[in-house]
Amino acid sequence: VQLQASGGGLVQAGGSLRLSCAASGTFFSINTMSWYRQVPGKQRELVALITSGGTTNYADSTKGRFTISRDNAKNTIYLQMNSLKPGDTAVYYCGADFFDGSSWYPVWGQGTLVTVSS
């Protein structure tokens, strides 16, 4: 099982980017899927998460600017990021909780770099 994140890049402040994260491999189901971000020297922090039922939660710093969505048929989540700020610059990681039929386990994607210039 793996997660493949994509969509990062360089954008000017005020611009937008859309990240994608697709799950592949053999598994029974996926529960919560999430986006985290990390800046060198700092802890990884939650950006947004979405449950299998579509319930969402956002970090205070991203509310109103970022939108997480999910396509269960494609086992993919998206993060639409608008009104980007230089403070949003980070490596963005997707994560998910997979069920293999007997137990749950977390998986992380490889990360995609988002750079917001002022």
Secondary structure by P-SEA (a helix, b strand, c coil): cbbbbcbbbbbccccbbbbbbbbbcccccccccbbbbbcccccccccccccccbbbbbcccccccbbbbbcccccbbbbbbcccccccccbbbbbbbbbcccccccccccbbbbbbcc
